[in-house]
Amino acid sequence: MRRRESVREYLGAALWVLPFLAGNVALLVGFTVASIEPAPGSWLEAFAFRGSSVQARELLVAITGTVVTVIALVLGLSVVALQLTSTQFSPRLLRNFLRDRPNQVVLSVFMATFAYSAAGLFTVGVGADTETFPRLAVSGAIALLFVSMAAVVYFADHLSHSIQVDAIMQRVQGDALRVARRLPDEIADDVPAPAPWAVPVPARLSGYVDTAHPELLLPVAVEHRVSITLTRRVGEHVVAGTPLALVWTPYEDDPPPDAHAIERALDQAVGIGFERTRQQDVAIGIRQLVDVASKALSPAVNDPYTAVQAVDHLAVIFATLAVRPLGPQVGRSGGVVVVVPSRRFGEYLATMCGLVRRAGGREPTVMAALLRLLETCAYAARDDAQRLDDIEAQVRLVVVSAEQATADEGDVAPVQAAAGLILEAIEAYRPRG
């Protein structure tokens, strides 16, 4: 299952897959249509090409040349968009553009048109004029040319909208929300600590933990009568040869676990890749929006309103996280446990708020946006005392950062007033008794 997830994630972000498939399908369709000879007087004859074989050949050559030029233009514009996004917003947003399905579809249309028309040159031939040639297939090339021209117009419109900061952040927000809704609902409050005699199991690869499936580890743990806890959370980096998991037997004098069996189980249950993915990592979406906010607040860009927009999108994500179970997963069976660590709500909140408030402490509008986010989280988590404590701590830190970074007391006063109202609301939300 883990390998299927990795393959699906790679194929979804690979720009070549759909165009490659479209080109092959176009070849098959071209050869099939070329074998169809419309009967005189049939409805298909109305769509058959009316010119000579020489004219058909010239037309196919012109179409293939035109489409190659358009493909080069589209790829050039895509590279410019990727460069602009990387330098102005965040390099971690490039994968979002590669996953953009409309871009893949447009390139697929161009590739299909090129492959279909180029293959048509073989069926039409390069010799002298002849009366017998696949007229219907030539008409298909003309139809694909019109589709390609429509795709060019659509691509220009889509590209101009997709590089707008609002569209970029909206997409990141949507991706993060989908990952958040897929997070497991069964979270453990009491996490057993590894035994003192636990044996480390090293990672075979260096990279980021993309996925972790405790349900795949538990049967192996039961079979070998050992408990397993991962030492890295999803989204964290691990170096080959350093501990990826700790394994221990019920008693210190029990025989040591089968290291090779545990390593094979970890290979099946834990995915490690060269980059973070959105498969199980909601923090990557948060990280992307924080990058946008931090870069917007840098002296080189100095765009506080973009940072405020990023915080507003983060508020939607954290409002969802505030009502979801968050934390480590613990599987138990037959006296053994499997622990997969994960971030709790307070950790997500502290990382996000800390990065933004340190970058934007001097800008009251950004601090006010952070306070609005915390107010939203407080309302969403009003029945959870621990999360209210985490939110209260961040409210106080926002005020401290604003006071330290802003010299004008008039700019700090609105931040202090808003923070006071939020603290009063948090106190009112706290469960009594």
C-alpha positions in Angstrom: 0.0 0.0 0.0 2.8 2.4 0.9 4.5 1.8 -2.5 1.3 2.4 -4.3 0.9 5.7 -2.5 4.4 6.7 -3.5 3.8 5.8 -7.1 0.5 7.7 -7.1 2.0 10.7 -5.6 4.9 10.7 -8.1 2.6 10.3 -11.1 0.3 13.1 -9.9 3.2 15.5 -9.8 4.9 14.3 -13.0 4.4 16.7 -15.9 5.2 14.1 -18.5 2.7 11.3 -17.7 -0.5 12.6 -19.2 1.3 14.0 -22.4 3.0 10.7 -22.8 -0.2 8.8 -22.6 -2.0 11.3 -24.8 0.6 10.9 -27.5 0.4 7.1 -27.5 -3.4 7.2 -27.6 -3.3 9.7 -30.5 -1.1 7.3 -32.4 -3.5 4.4 -32.0 -6.5 6.6 -32.9 -4.6 7.9 -35.9 -3.8 4.5 -37.3 -7.4 3.3 -36.6 -9.0 6.3 -38.3 -6.6 6.0 -41.3 -8.0 2.5 -41.9 -11.6 3.9 -42.3 -12.6 4.6 -45.8 -16.0 6.5 -45.9 -18.5 4.9 -48.3 -19.7 7.2 -51.1 -22.8 9.2 -49.9 -22.3 8.3 -46.2 -22.4 10.9 -43.4 -18.7 10.3 -42.8 -17.9 11.4 -46.4 -19.0 14.9 -45.4 -16.1 15.1 -43.0 -13.5 13.7 -45.3 -10.6 16.0 -46.5 -11.4 17.3 -50.0 -7.9 18.2 -51.2 -5.2 16.1 -52.9 -2.6 14.0 -51.2 0.0 16.7 -51.8 -2.1 19.3 -50.1 -2.8 16.8 -47.2 0.9 16.2 -46.8 1.6 20.0 -46.7 -1.1 20.5 -44.2 0.2 17.8 -41.9 3.7 19.2 -42.1 2.4 22.7 -41.2 0.4 21.3 -38.3 3.3 19.4 -36.8 5.6 22.4 -37.2 3.1 24.8 -35.6 2.4 22.5 -32.7 6.1 22.1 -31.9 6.4 25.9 -31.8 3.4 26.2 -29.5 4.7 23.5 -27.2 8.0 25.4 -26.9 6.1 28.6 -26.1 3.9 26.9 -23.5 6.9 25.3 -21.8 8.7 28.6 -21.8 5.8 30.4 -20.2 5.5 27.6 -17.6 9.2 28.0 -16.7 8.7 31.8 -16.3 5.7 31.2 -14.0 7.7 28.7 -12.0 10.6 31.1 -11.6 8.3 33.9 -10.6 6.5 31.8 -8.0 9.7 30.5 -6.6 11.4 33.9 -6.2 8.4 35.9 -5.1 6.5 33.5 -2.9 8.2 30.2 -2.0 10.2 27.5 -3.7 8.0 24.9 -2.0 5.1 26.0 -4.2 6.7 24.6 -7.4 5.3 21.2 -6.8 1.8 22.7 -6.8 2.3 23.9 -10.3 3.6 20.6 -11.5 0.5 18.9 -10.0 -1.8 21.5 -11.8 -4.1 19.3 -13.9 -5.1 22.0 -16.5 -1.4 22.4 -17.4 -1.0 18.7 -17.8 -4.2 18.5 -19.9 -3.1 21.4 -22.2 0.3 19.8 -22.8 -1.5 16.5 -23.5 -3.6 18.1 -26.2 -0.5 19.5 -27.9 1.3 16.2 -27.7 -1.7 14.3 -29.1 -2.0 16.8 -32.0 1.7 16.4 -32.8 1.8 12.6 -32.6 -1.4 12.3 -34.6 -0.2 14.6 -37.4 3.3 13.2 -37.5 2.0 9.7 -37.8 -0.3 10.9 -40.5 2.7 11.6 -42.7 3.5 7.9 -42.8 0.0 7.0 -44.0 -0.2 9.8 -46.5 3.2 9.1 -47.8 5.9 11.3 -49.3 5.6 10.3 -53.0 3.7 11.7 -55.9 0.1 12.8 -55.8 -2.3 9.9 -55.4 -6.1 9.5 -55.2 -6.0 7.0 -52.3 -5.1 8.3 -48.9 -6.8 8.5 -45.5 -8.9 11.6 -46.0 -10.9 11.1 -42.8 -7.6 11.0 -40.8 -6.5 14.3 -42.3 -9.7 15.9 -41.2 -9.0 14.6 -37.7 -5.7 16.5 -37.8 -7.5 19.7 -38.7 -10.0 19.1 -35.8 -7.1 18.6 -33.4 -5.5 21.8 -34.6 -8.6 23.8 -33.7 -8.6 22.1 -30.3 -5.0 23.0 -29.8 -5.6 26.6 -30.7 -8.4 26.7 -28.1 -6.1 25.1 -25.6 -3.5 27.9 -26.2 -6.1 30.5 -25.3 -7.3 28.6 -22.3 -3.7 28.1 -21.1 -3.0 31.8 -21.3 -6.0 32.6 -19.3 -5.3 29.8 -16.7 -1.7 30.8 -16.4 -2.5 34.4 -15.8 -4.9 33.4 -13.0 -2.8 30.7 -11.5 0.2 32.9 -10.7 -1.9 35.4 -8.8 -1.2 35.2 -5.1 -4.8 34.8 -4.2 -5.2 31.7 -6.4 -1.9 30.2 -5.2 -2.9 30.5 -1.5 -6.4 29.3 -2.2 -5.0 26.1 -3.8 -2.6 25.6 -0.9 -5.5 26.0 1.6 -7.6 23.5 -0.3 -4.8 20.9 -0.4 -4.1 21.4 3.3 -7.8 21.0 4.2 -8.1 17.8 2.3 -5.1 16.4 4.1 -6.4 17.6 7.5 -9.7 15.8 6.9 -7.9 12.6 6.2 -6.0 12.6 9.4 -6.8 9.7 11.7 -9.6 10.1 14.3 -8.2 7.7 16.9 -5.5 9.6 18.8 -3.9 8.4 22.1 -3.5 10.6 25.1 -1.3 8.2 27.0 1.7 7.2 24.9 3.9 4.5 26.4 7.5 5.3 26.7 10.1 2.9 25.2 11.7 0.5 27.6 15.2 1.2 28.7 16.4 -1.8 26.8 14.9 -0.7 23.5 17.0 -1.4 20.4 17.3 1.3 17.7 16.5 0.3 14.1 18.4 2.5 11.7 16.8 4.1 8.6 18.0 2.7 5.3 17.5 5.9 3.4 18.0 9.6 4.0 15.0 11.9 3.4 11.7 13.1 4.8 9.1 10.8 6.3 6.2 11.0 3.9 3.9 8.4 5.2 3.5 6.2 8.3 1.0 3.3 8.6 0.8 1.8 12.1 -1.7 -0.8 10.8 1.0 -2.3 8.7 3.5 -2.5 11.7 1.1 -3.9 14.2 0.8 -7.5 12.7 4.6 -7.7 12.6 4.9 -6.5 16.1 2.4 -9.1 17.3 4.1 -11.9 15.3 7.5 -11.1 16.9 6.2 -10.1 20.3 7.8 -6.7 20.3 6.7 -3.1 20.7 7.7 -0.4 18.1 7.8 3.3 18.3 8.9 5.6 15.5 11.4 8.3 16.3 10.4 10.6 13.5 7.1 12.2 12.7 5.6 12.6 9.2 7.4 15.6 7.6 10.6 15.3 9.6 14.0 14.4 8.2 15.9 11.3 8.9 19.5 10.4 8.0 20.4 6.9 6.8 22.0 5.0 9.7 20.3 7.0 12.4 17.4 5.5 14.4 14.1 5.5 12.6 12.4 3.3 15.3 12.9 1.9 18.7 12.0 -1.8 19.3 11.8 -3.5 22.6 10.6 -6.9 24.0 8.3 -7.2 27.0 11.1 -8.1 29.4 14.8 -7.2 29.3 16.0 -10.8 29.3 13.8 -11.8 26.4 15.6 -12.8 23.1 16.4 -9.8 20.9 14.0 -9.1 18.1 14.6 -10.1 14.5 16.2 -7.0 13.2 15.8 -7.9 9.5 12.1 -8.6 9.9 11.6 -5.3 11.6 13.6 -3.5 8.9 11.5 -5.0 6.2 8.3 -4.1 8.1 9.5 -0.5 8.4 10.3 -0.4 4.7 6.7 -1.4 4.0 5.0 0.9 6.5 7.1 4.0 6.5 7.7 6.0 3.3 10.8 8.1 3.0 11.3 10.5 0.1 13.7 13.3 -1.0 11.0 16.0 -0.4 7.9 16.5 1.8 4.6 15.6 0.3 1.0 16.3 1.1 0.0 12.6 1.5 -0.2 12.7 5.3 1.6 16.0 6.1 -0.8 18.8 6.7 2.2 20.9 8.0 3.6 21.2 4.4 0.6 23.4 3.5 1.0 25.4 6.6 4.7 25.8 5.8 4.0 27.0 2.3 1.7 29.8 3.5 4.1 30.7 6.3 6.8 31.0 3.6 4.6 33.4 1.6 3.9 35.5 4.7 7.6 35.6 5.7 8.8 36.5 2.2 6.2 39.2 1.9 7.4 40.7 5.2 11.1 40.7 4.2 12.7 44.1 3.6 13.3 43.1 -0.1 9.5 42.7 -0.7 7.8 44.7 2.0 4.2 43.6 1.2 2.3 43.3 4.5 -1.0 42.8 2.8 0.1 39.6 1.2 1.2 38.4 4.6 -2.2 39.3 6.0 -3.8 37.3 3.2 -1.6 34.3 4.0 -2.6 34.5 7.7 -6.2 34.6 6.7 -5.9 31.4 4.7 -4.0 29.9 7.6 -7.0 30.8 9.8 -9.2 28.5 7.7 -6.7 25.6 8.1 -6.3 26.1 11.8 -10.1 26.4 12.4 -10.3 22.9 10.9 -7.4 21.5 12.9 -8.8 23.1 16.1 -11.8 20.6 16.1 -9.9 17.5 15.0 -8.1 14.9 17.1 -4.4 15.6 16.7 -1.5 13.7 18.2 0.3 10.3 18.2 -1.4 7.1 17.0 -1.0 4.0 19.3 -2.0 0.5 18.2 -2.3 -2.2 20.8 -2.8 -5.9 20.4 -1.7 -8.9 22.4 0.3 -6.9 24.9 2.5 -5.1 22.3 2.1 -1.5 21.1 3.0 0.4 18.0 3.5 4.2 18.4 3.5 6.6 15.5 4.3 10.1 16.9 2.5 13.2 15.4 2.1 16.8 16.2 -0.5 18.1 18.5 -2.5 21.3 17.9 -0.3 23.4 20.2 2.8 22.4 18.2 1.2 23.3 14.9 0.1 26.6 16.3 3.3 27.5 18.0 5.4 26.8 14.9 3.1 28.9 12.6 2.6 31.8 15.0 6.3 31.9 16.0 7.6 32.3 12.4 5.0 34.9 11.4 5.1 37.1 14.5 9.0 37.1 14.5 9.0 38.2 10.9 6.1 40.7 11.2 6.2 41.9 14.8 6.9 45.5 13.6 3.7 45.5 11.4 0.5 45.9 13.5 -1.8 44.8 10.7 0.0 41.4 10.6 -0.2 41.1 14.4 -3.9 41.9 14.2 -4.4 39.2 11.5 -2.6 36.7 13.8 -4.9 37.7 16.6 -8.0 37.2 14.4 -6.7 33.7 13.6 -6.2 32.9 17.3 -9.7 34.3 18.0 -11.2 31.9 15.4 -9.2 29.0 16.9 -10.4 29.9 20.4 -14.0 29.8 19.3 -13.6 26.5 17.4 -11.8 24.9 20.3 -13.9 26.4 23.1 -14.6 23.1 24.7 -11.0 21.9 24.9 -9.1 23.3 27.9 -5.6 22.3 26.7 -6.1 23.9 23.3 -7.4 27.1 24.9 -4.2 27.2 27.0 -2.1 26.9 23.8 -4.1 29.7 22.1 -3.8 31.9 25.2 0.0 31.4 25.3 0.3 32.5 21.6 -1.9 35.6 22.2 0.4 36.7 24.9 3.5 36.1 22.7 1.9 38.1 19.9 1.5 41.1 22.2 5.1 40.8 23.5 6.4 40.6 19.9 4.4 43.7 18.9 5.5 45.7 22.0 9.2 44.8 21.4 9.3 45.5 17.7 7.0 48.6 17.4 8.3 51.9 18.7 5.0 53.8 18.5 2.7 53.1 21.3 -0.2 54.2 19.2 0.4 51.3 16.8 0.7 48.8 19.7 -2.5 49.9 21.5 -4.9 48.3 19.0 -3.0 45.0 19.2 -3.1 45.1 23.0 -6.8 45.9 23.0 -7.7 43.1 20.6 -5.5 40.6 22.6 -7.4 41.7 25.8 -10.7 40.9 24.2 -9.5 37.5 23.0 -8.2 36.6 26.5 -11.5 37.5 28.0 -13.3 35.3 25.5 -10.9 32.4 26.2 -11.6 32.8 29.9 -15.3 32.7 29.2 -15.0 29.6 27.1 -13.1 27.6 29.8 -15.2 24.7 31.2 -16.3 25.4 34.8 -16.1 23.1 37.6 
